[in-house]
Amino acid sequence: MNDNGVRSQSDVIFNLSEILGHVVELNGHKIGKLNDLIIGGNGTLPEICSIVVKRPFGNPSLLIPWDKVGSFGSDKVVINVDDVEKFRGEPKEDAFLLKEHILDKKILDLEDTEVEVVYDLQLVMRNKKMYVTAVDSSRYGRLRRLGFRRTADSRQAADQKHENMIPWTLVQPLPPNMTAFKGEVKLKILKDKLAEMQPEDVADILEELDNYQRVIVFNQLETEHASDTLEEINPNVQRDLVSSLQKDRVAELINQMTSGQAADLLSALPHDETETLISKIDKNLAAKVHSILEKVEEKAINYATSRFIRVPGDRTTDEIQNDYPKLAKGKMVVMYFYVVDENDKLLGVLDIKELLEAPDEALLRDVMVTNIIALGPDSTLKEASELFSRYDFRAIPIVDETDKILGVVPYRDVMNLTHHFVD
């Protein structure tokens, strides 16, 4: 998971039921078995802070801080301590233990109705830290918990194993008095209420999850609702989600969209993925999408105008105000003054409001904006529309590698052509 909660290729996934009982070693010698994991607090994704090691022959258990865990593999745990006896003890009363406190608990919805049972917990390790990411209440989880993983694998396809996985972000903070015999796991939202939520609200929830959890929740939505929700998701998150879904499922969702909406989605994906999806969607829709995508890749300079106001930097603001009617005559872009040198190198930009608010005798070079947002000669209409959407400009200059101004692209000439406005 990165800072945005998206799972990385370096993440290692564990199921609690499959790691309990792992051999714990110190300097190549077995000292006991992993008996439980303790989480620290109730963060968005709770972090493992200690492990509980059960020792043989009636020796007291060990509480090993996570930073003393040298490696955590699929078959054993290796710890790095000088003297294990320093770590003898039992968990504190307010500690949350995953096996003792959460496994086999009832999962209640917001109305305190029992909806599931916790058969397992999903854990993810990255950068030497381990987090709780999901509650597993699936039939697959139950079979795995009972030791029948092969049976579960033979009966259930891989893409269905996690249909009842509940992201931890949908779990309410655990109660402080939770024990092995008391307390339940409660959800923040009703799973069956997702269908009643507005697409914008579901999108907000999905954006808070990591990508693996996001897929689990998203797959619970009906096709039309999922399609509407997909349109509302942040483009970066949207890209990760689409890449994680089955292509036939994505094609089904795209078929519910207008051609403009479909092009908006597909334009954010890698080219090969876009072509694969276009080949799977309705042929009439595919033809329209292709036409739109070709349009947004057209060069923005083809839509630039040379009819804009150029001014030198050594003129004063009152001079420009007096000359404005003459300077603006016949121009297409009249809200901005582009300050240039004798070689047409763009030095700065001043909009008409800033001009009117500046002191009368001020030189343009002293009041102009020098942090210029500009396009290049090879910039596409799509890139231009993204800048217009981000900065709310009425026009954007195009400059070459020497900052010579080549033209100006008006807002209306680009935004009236992009896929955002095509049905």
C-alpha positions as a Python dict, from the first residue, in 0.01 Angstrom:
ca = {
    (1, 'M'): (0, 0, 0),
    (2, 'N'): (129, 346, -79),
    (3, 'D'): (30, 673, 86),
    (4, 'N'): (-294, 667, -109),
    (5, 'G'): (-389, 326, 23),
    (6, 'V'): (-321, 142, -303),
    (7, 'R'): (-170, -203, -279),
    (8, 'S'): (185, -236, -410),
    (9, 'Q'): (339, -538, -582),
    (10, 'S'): (570, -573, -279),
    (11, 'D'): (276, -632, -41),
    (12, 'V'): (259, -982, 109),
    (13, 'I'): (-88, -1111, 203),
    (14, 'F'): (-147, -1345, 498),
    (15, 'N'): (-457, -1505, 647),
    (16, 'L'): (-455, -1512, 1026),
    (17, 'S'): (-579, -1873, 1041),
    (18, 'E'): (-284, -1989, 831),
    (19, 'I'): (-9, -1820, 1032),
    (20, 'L'): (-128, -1907, 1382),
    (21, 'G'): (84, -2194, 1508),
    (22, 'H'): (386, -2095, 1299),
    (23, 'V'): (718, -2192, 1456),
    (24, 'V'): (898, -1900, 1619),
    (25, 'E'): (1278, -1921, 1602),
    (26, 'L'): (1569, -1742, 1768),
    (27, 'N'): (1921, -1801, 1636),
    (28, 'G'): (1801, -2107, 1445),
    (29, 'H'): (1635, -2269, 1749),
    (30, 'K'): (1263, -2316, 1801),
    (31, 'I'): (1142, -2132, 2110),
    (32, 'G'): (767, -2167, 2066),
    (33, 'K'): (472, -2109, 1834),
    (34, 'L'): (285, -1799, 1722),
    (35, 'N'): (-26, -1785, 1935),
    (36, 'D'): (-173, -1441, 1857),
    (37, 'L'): (-111, -1092, 1720),
    (38, 'I'): (-175, -765, 1905),
    (39, 'I'): (-286, -455, 1717),
    (40, 'G'): (-197, -105, 1822),
    (41, 'G'): (-502, 118, 1834),
    (42, 'N'): (-788, 150, 1588),
    (43, 'G'): (-637, 325, 1291),
    (44, 'T'): (-778, 311, 940),
    (45, 'L'): (-566, 0, 899),
    (46, 'P'): (-462, -121, 1247),
    (47, 'E'): (-92, -204, 1273),
    (48, 'I'): (48, -513, 1442),
    (49, 'C'): (255, -396, 1739),
    (50, 'S'): (342, -727, 1911),
    (51, 'I'): (323, -1103, 1869),
    (52, 'V'): (229, -1354, 2138),
    (53, 'V'): (453, -1662, 2150),
    (54, 'K'): (332, -1973, 2332),
    (55, 'R'): (619, -2179, 2473),
    (56, 'P'): (628, -2552, 2553),
    (57, 'F'): (658, -2726, 2889),
    (58, 'G'): (445, -2470, 3072),
    (59, 'N'): (693, -2185, 3024),
    (60, 'P'): (536, -1838, 3037),
    (61, 'S'): (428, -1683, 2708),
    (62, 'L'): (640, -1416, 2541),
    (63, 'L'): (525, -1076, 2419),
    (64, 'I'): (765, -981, 2139),
    (65, 'P'): (744, -623, 2004),
    (66, 'W'): (704, -613, 1628),
    (67, 'D'): (1034, -431, 1583),
    (68, 'K'): (1207, -740, 1725),
    (69, 'V'): (1061, -959, 1449),
    (70, 'G'): (1341, -1021, 1201),
    (71, 'S'): (1137, -1205, 939),
    (72, 'F'): (781, -1324, 898),
    (73, 'G'): (737, -1594, 638),
    (74, 'S'): (480, -1843, 520),
    (75, 'D'): (613, -2116, 752),
    (76, 'K'): (801, -1954, 1041),
    (77, 'V'): (872, -1636, 1233),
    (78, 'V'): (1225, -1532, 1326),
    (79, 'I'): (1284, -1293, 1616),
    (80, 'N'): (1595, -1094, 1710),
    (81, 'V'): (1635, -1052, 2087),
    (82, 'D'): (1926, -1094, 2328),
    (83, 'D'): (1732, -1264, 2606),
    (84, 'V'): (1379, -1402, 2559),
    (85, 'E'): (1318, -1402, 2933),
    (86, 'K'): (1302, -1021, 2924),
    (87, 'F'): (984, -1056, 2721),
    (88, 'R'): (790, -1291, 2948),
    (89, 'G'): (438, -1178, 3027),
    (90, 'E'): (72, -1168, 2934),
    (91, 'P'): (-107, -907, 2720),
    (92, 'K'): (-246, -605, 2905),
    (93, 'E'): (-618, -596, 2974),
    (94, 'D'): (-676, -320, 2718),
    (95, 'A'): (-476, -494, 2442),
    (96, 'F'): (-661, -610, 2129),
    (97, 'L'): (-567, -964, 2027),
    (98, 'L'): (-675, -1074, 1683),
    (99, 'K'): (-737, -1442, 1756),
    (100, 'E'): (-875, -1408, 2106),
    (101, 'H'): (-1088, -1098, 2060),
    (102, 'I'): (-1201, -1097, 1697),
    (103, 'L'): (-1209, -1448, 1545),
    (104, 'D'): (-1555, -1608, 1566),
    (105, 'K'): (-1715, -1279, 1670),
    (106, 'K'): (-2053, -1186, 1529),
    (107, 'I'): (-2054, -906, 1273),
    (108, 'L'): (-2342, -666, 1337),
    (109, 'D'): (-2480, -403, 1105),
    (110, 'L'): (-2578, -53, 1212),
    (111, 'E'): (-2912, -186, 1333),
    (112, 'D'): (-2738, -443, 1557),
    (113, 'T'): (-2859, -726, 1337),
    (114, 'E'): (-2623, -1020, 1301),
    (115, 'V'): (-2513, -1038, 938),
    (116, 'E'): (-2193, -1246, 938),
    (117, 'V'): (-1936, -1425, 1154),
    (118, 'V'): (-1561, -1352, 1151),
    (119, 'Y'): (-1403, -1670, 1018),
    (120, 'D'): (-1067, -1515, 941),
    (121, 'L'): (-872, -1191, 912),
    (122, 'Q'): (-666, -1071, 620),
    (123, 'L'): (-326, -918, 694),
    (124, 'V'): (-87, -736, 465),
    (125, 'M'): (284, -681, 525),
    (126, 'R'): (480, -407, 358),
    (127, 'N'): (804, -234, 443),
    (128, 'K'): (845, -466, 742),
    (129, 'K'): (513, -357, 894),
    (130, 'M'): (195, -562, 911),
    (131, 'Y'): (-161, -430, 896),
    (132, 'V'): (-512, -572, 935),
    (133, 'T'): (-694, -501, 609),
    (134, 'A'): (-1013, -707, 604),
    (135, 'V'): (-1253, -933, 790),
    (136, 'D'): (-1328, -1262, 613),
    (137, 'S'): (-1680, -1396, 662),
    (138, 'S'): (-1691, -1606, 344),
    (139, 'R'): (-1761, -1976, 313),
    (140, 'Y'): (-1412, -2004, 170),
    (141, 'G'): (-1276, -1845, 488),
    (142, 'R'): (-1470, -2090, 703),
    (143, 'L'): (-1337, -2392, 513),
    (144, 'R'): (-984, -2255, 524),
    (145, 'R'): (-1018, -2192, 896),
    (146, 'L'): (-1119, -2556, 944),
    (147, 'G'): (-814, -2670, 750),
    (148, 'F'): (-996, -2762, 427),
    (149, 'R'): (-828, -2519, 192),
    (150, 'R'): (-796, -2772, -92),
    (151, 'T'): (-1166, -2844, -71),
    (152, 'A'): (-1241, -2473, -77),
    (153, 'D'): (-1011, -2417, -376),
    (154, 'S'): (-1178, -2695, -572),
    (155, 'R'): (-1528, -2562, -506),
    (156, 'Q'): (-1482, -2193, -547),
    (157, 'A'): (-1317, -1996, -826),
    (158, 'A'): (-1036, -1759, -728),
    (159, 'D'): (-1235, -1448, -815),
    (160, 'Q'): (-1515, -1554, -578),
    (161, 'K'): (-1305, -1634, -272),
    (162, 'H'): (-1336, -1286, -128),
    (163, 'E'): (-1697, -1203, -206),
    (164, 'N'): (-1770, -1175, 168),
    (165, 'M'): (-1449, -998, 262),
    (166, 'I'): (-1530, -682, 457),
    (167, 'P'): (-1266, -406, 437),
    (168, 'W'): (-1144, -301, 781),
    (169, 'T'): (-1227, 58, 692),
    (170, 'L'): (-1595, -41, 714),
    (171, 'V'): (-1549, -173, 1070),
    (172, 'Q'): (-1629, 52, 1365),
    (173, 'P'): (-1360, 109, 1631),
    (174, 'L'): (-1343, -189, 1864),
    (175, 'P'): (-1507, -141, 2208),
    (176, 'P'): (-1261, -94, 2497),
    (177, 'N'): (-1419, -373, 2703),
    (178, 'M'): (-1398, -635, 2430),
    (179, 'T'): (-1289, -981, 2554),
    (180, 'A'): (-1278, -1333, 2419),
    (181, 'F'): (-1635, -1387, 2545),
    (182, 'K'): (-1791, -1045, 2504),
    (183, 'G'): (-1832, -791, 2227),
    (184, 'E'): (-1904, -796, 1856),
    (185, 'V'): (-1757, -649, 1539),
    (186, 'K'): (-1982, -369, 1409),
    (187, 'L'): (-1993, -217, 1063),
    (188, 'K'): (-1997, 154, 976),
    (189, 'I'): (-2240, 99, 691),
    (190, 'L'): (-2494, -163, 594),
    (191, 'K'): (-2367, -368, 305),
    (192, 'D'): (-2716, -395, 164),
    (193, 'K'): (-2750, -15, 190),
    (194, 'L'): (-2478, 39, -72),
    (195, 'A'): (-2741, -3, -342),
    (196, 'E'): (-2940, 287, -195),
    (197, 'M'): (-2645, 527, -173),
    (198, 'Q'): (-2581, 792, -436),
    (199, 'P'): (-2291, 710, -673),
    (200, 'E'): (-2098, 1013, -542),
    (201, 'D'): (-2121, 882, -184),
    (202, 'V'): (-2017, 530, -283),
    (203, 'A'): (-1724, 681, -476),
    (204, 'D'): (-1613, 866, -162),
    (205, 'I'): (-1611, 537, 31),
    (206, 'L'): (-1419, 354, -242),
    (207, 'E'): (-1153, 624, -258),
    (208, 'E'): (-1075, 570, 112),
    (209, 'L'): (-1002, 199, 61),
    (210, 'D'): (-691, 36, -73),
    (211, 'N'): (-734, -112, -421),
    (212, 'Y'): (-781, -471, -306),
    (213, 'Q'): (-1060, -373, -67),
    (214, 'R'): (-1206, -136, -325),
    (215, 'V'): (-1259, -422, -569),
    (216, 'I'): (-1439, -625, -302),
    (217, 'V'): (-1688, -345, -227),
    (218, 'F'): (-1728, -239, -590),
    (219, 'N'): (-1819, -591, -700),
    (220, 'Q'): (-2122, -583, -468),
    (221, 'L'): (-2283, -310, -681),
    (222, 'E'): (-2537, -377, -952),
    (223, 'T'): (-2416, -300, -1305),
    (224, 'E'): (-2596, 32, -1356),
    (225, 'H'): (-2507, 156, -1008),
    (226, 'A'): (-2146, 44, -1053),
    (227, 'S'): (-2124, 223, -1388),
    (228, 'D'): (-2254, 549, -1240),
    (229, 'T'): (-2018, 513, -942),
    (230, 'L'): (-1718, 448, -1165),
    (231, 'E'): (-1773, 782, -1339),
    (232, 'E'): (-1755, 965, -1004),
    (233, 'I'): (-1426, 816, -886),
    (234, 'N'): (-1101, 1013, -896),
    (235, 'P'): (-918, 934, -1226),
    (236, 'N'): (-610, 790, -1053),
    (237, 'V'): (-822, 562, -835),
    (238, 'Q'): (-1045, 486, -1131),
    (239, 'R'): (-746, 364, -1331),
    (240, 'D'): (-632, 128, -1054),
    (241, 'L'): (-982, -7, -1003),
    (242, 'V'): (-1046, -72, -1373),
    (243, 'S'): (-711, -248, -1408),
    (244, 'S'): (-808, -481, -1121),
    (245, 'L'): (-1151, -576, -1254),
    (246, 'Q'): (-1229, -851, -1504),
    (247, 'K'): (-1229, -701, -1854),
    (248, 'D'): (-1574, -839, -1937),
    (249, 'R'): (-1710, -671, -1622),
    (250, 'V'): (-1553, -336, -1722),
    (251, 'A'): (-1693, -368, -2074),
    (252, 'E'): (-2038, -429, -1926),
    (253, 'L'): (-2005, -110, -1721),
    (254, 'I'): (-1883, 95, -2018),
    (255, 'N'): (-2182, -17, -2223),
    (256, 'Q'): (-2398, 167, -1966),
    (257, 'M'): (-2219, 498, -2035),
    (258, 'T'): (-2252, 765, -2300),
    (259, 'S'): (-1973, 776, -2558),
    (260, 'G'): (-1830, 1085, -2389),
    (261, 'Q'): (-1826, 922, -2047),
    (262, 'A'): (-1671, 607, -2191),
    (263, 'A'): (-1400, 806, -2367),
    (264, 'D'): (-1330, 998, -2047),
    (265, 'L'): (-1271, 669, -1864),
    (266, 'L'): (-1072, 497, -2140),
    (267, 'S'): (-847, 797, -2205),
    (268, 'A'): (-697, 752, -1856),
    (269, 'L'): (-593, 391, -1921),
    (270, 'P'): (-281, 247, -2090),
    (271, 'H'): (-321, 217, -2467),
    (272, 'D'): (-321, -165, -2482),
    (273, 'E'): (-582, -184, -2206),
    (274, 'T'): (-796, 74, -2384),
    (275, 'E'): (-787, -122, -2709),
    (276, 'T'): (-877, -447, -2532),
    (277, 'L'): (-1181, -288, -2371),
    (278, 'I'): (-1295, -116, -2692),
    (279, 'S'): (-1290, -454, -2865),
    (280, 'K'): (-1533, -588, -2602),
    (281, 'I'): (-1792, -309, -2593),
    (282, 'D'): (-2089, -244, -2820),
    (283, 'K'): (-1968, -178, -3178),
    (284, 'N'): (-2162, 145, -3224),
    (285, 'L'): (-2033, 278, -2893),
    (286, 'A'): (-1679, 166, -2981),
    (287, 'A'): (-1688, 363, -3309),
    (288, 'K'): (-1798, 680, -3129),
    (289, 'V'): (-1535, 635, -2858),
    (290, 'H'): (-1260, 587, -3117),
    (291, 'S'): (-1366, 909, -3288),
    (292, 'I'): (-1359, 1102, -2962),
    (293, 'L'): (-1022, 962, -2852),
    (294, 'E'): (-869, 1053, -3187),
    (295, 'K'): (-1003, 1406, -3145),
    (296, 'V'): (-856, 1455, -2795),
    (297, 'E'): (-514, 1344, -2921),
    (298, 'E'): (-517, 1615, -3187),
    (299, 'K'): (-257, 1891, -3143),
    (300, 'A'): (-380, 2191, -2946),
    (301, 'I'): (-175, 2425, -3165),
    (302, 'N'): (-421, 2354, -3447),
    (303, 'Y'): (-677, 2544, -3240),
    (304, 'A'): (-449, 2832, -3141),
    (305, 'T'): (-502, 3188, -3253),
    (306, 'S'): (-250, 3463, -3327),
    (307, 'R'): (-513, 3725, -3251),
    (308, 'F'): (-411, 3804, -2893),
    (309, 'I'): (-264, 4113, -2722),
    (310, 'R'): (116, 4136, -2719),
    (311, 'V'): (273, 4415, -2514),
    (312, 'P'): (631, 4507, -2413),
    (313, 'G'): (726, 4500, -2047),
    (314, 'D'): (845, 4860, -2030),
    (315, 'R'): (503, 5014, -2087),
    (316, 'T'): (301, 5142, -1793),
    (317, 'T'): (-38, 5019, -1684),
    (318, 'D'): (-211, 5351, -1750),
    (319, 'E'): (-73, 5357, -2106),
    (320, 'I'): (-214, 5010, -2171),
    (321, 'Q'): (-550, 5107, -2020),
    (322, 'N'): (-570, 5411, -2249),
    (323, 'D'): (-470, 5205, -2553),
    (324, 'Y'): (-690, 4906, -2469),
    (325, 'P'): (-966, 4976, -2727),
    (326, 'K'): (-706, 4987, -3003),
    (327, 'L'): (-509, 4687, -2871),
    (328, 'A'): (-821, 4472, -2836),
    (329, 'K'): (-970, 4553, -3177),
    (330, 'G'): (-995, 4244, -3395),
    (331, 'K'): (-850, 4014, -3127),
    (332, 'M'): (-1002, 3682, -3016),
    (333, 'V'): (-839, 3681, -2673),
    (334, 'V'): (-886, 4017, -2500),
    (335, 'M'): (-881, 3929, -2128),
    (336, 'Y'): (-506, 3871, -2107),
    (337, 'F'): (-199, 4080, -2193),
    (338, 'Y'): (101, 3870, -2298),
    (339, 'V'): (423, 4052, -2214),
    (340, 'V'): (697, 3970, -2468),
    (341, 'D'): (1046, 4089, -2562),
    (342, 'E'): (1163, 4195, -2908),
    (343, 'N'): (1194, 3827, -3012),
    (344, 'D'): (842, 3736, -2897),
    (345, 'K'): (976, 3548, -2595),
    (346, 'L'): (694, 3525, -2341),
    (347, 'L'): (805, 3700, -2021),
    (348, 'G'): (480, 3716, -1828),
    (349, 'V'): (102, 3741, -1836),
    (350, 'L'): (-137, 4001, -1693),
    (351, 'D'): (-514, 3969, -1692),
    (352, 'I'): (-738, 4272, -1731),
    (353, 'K'): (-849, 4270, -1366),
    (354, 'E'): (-486, 4283, -1246),
    (355, 'L'): (-417, 4562, -1492),
    (356, 'L'): (-703, 4774, -1356),
    (357, 'E'): (-598, 4715, -994),
    (358, 'A'): (-228, 4796, -1052),
    (359, 'P'): (-81, 5144, -980),
    (360, 'D'): (-113, 5377, -1283),
    (361, 'E'): (260, 5431, -1331),
    (362, 'A'): (366, 5071, -1270),
    (363, 'L'): (560, 4900, -1547),
    (364, 'L'): (403, 4583, -1683),
    (365, 'R'): (717, 4380, -1610),
    (366, 'D'): (681, 4473, -1241),
    (367, 'V'): (319, 4362, -1204),
    (368, 'M'): (295, 4074, -1453),
    (369, 'V'): (276, 3707, -1345),
    (370, 'T'): (600, 3531, -1437),
    (371, 'N'): (500, 3181, -1323),
    (372, 'I'): (341, 3100, -1659),
    (373, 'I'): (124, 2796, -1726),
    (374, 'A'): (172, 2713, -2094),
    (375, 'L'): (135, 2437, -2349),
    (376, 'G'): (402, 2312, -2588),
    (377, 'P'): (379, 2278, -2967),
    (378, 'D'): (307, 1902, -2934),
    (379, 'S'): (49, 1930, -2653),
    (380, 'T'): (-283, 1761, -2725),
    (381, 'L'): (-639, 1883, -2685),
    (382, 'K'): (-672, 1645, -2391),
    (383, 'E'): (-374, 1807, -2218),
    (384, 'A'): (-519, 2150, -2288),
    (385, 'S'): (-859, 2054, -2145),
    (386, 'E'): (-691, 1921, -1830),
    (387, 'L'): (-511, 2255, -1777),
    (388, 'F'): (-832, 2448, -1836),
    (389, 'S'): (-1015, 2229, -1585),
    (390, 'R'): (-739, 2264, -1326),
    (391, 'Y'): (-666, 2636, -1348),
    (392, 'D'): (-993, 2789, -1474),
    (393, 'F'): (-810, 3003, -1733),
    (394, 'R'): (-993, 3165, -2023),
    (395, 'A'): (-698, 3107, -2256),
    (396, 'I'): (-358, 2932, -2244),
    (397, 'P'): (-48, 3033, -2441),
    (398, 'I'): (157, 2789, -2648),
    (399, 'V'): (535, 2837, -2641),
    (400, 'D'): (829, 2658, -2802),
    (401, 'E'): (1148, 2536, -2632),
    (402, 'T'): (1289, 2894, -2628),
    (403, 'D'): (964, 3029, -2469),
    (404, 'K'): (870, 3206, -2791),
    (405, 'I'): (493, 3248, -2796),
    (406, 'L'): (340, 3059, -3091),
    (407, 'G'): (-24, 3130, -3024),
    (408, 'V'): (-298, 3123, -2766),
    (409, 'V'): (-570, 2859, -2724),
    (410, 'P'): (-908, 3001, -2612),
    (411, 'Y'): (-1106, 2806, -2355),
    (412, 'R'): (-1421, 2782, -2565),
    (413, 'D'): (-1236, 2643, -2869),
    (414, 'V'): (-1103, 2348, -2670),
    (415, 'M'): (-1366, 2271, -2411),
    (416, 'N'): (-1648, 2267, -2666),
    (417, 'L'): (-1465, 1994, -2854),
    (418, 'T'): (-1350, 1756, -2581),
    (419, 'H'): (-1516, 1427, -2492),
    (420, 'H'): (-1663, 1583, -2177),
    (421, 'F'): (-1926, 1746, -2399),
    (422, 'V'): (-1999, 1467, -2644),
    (423, 'D'): (-2298, 1237, -2607),
}
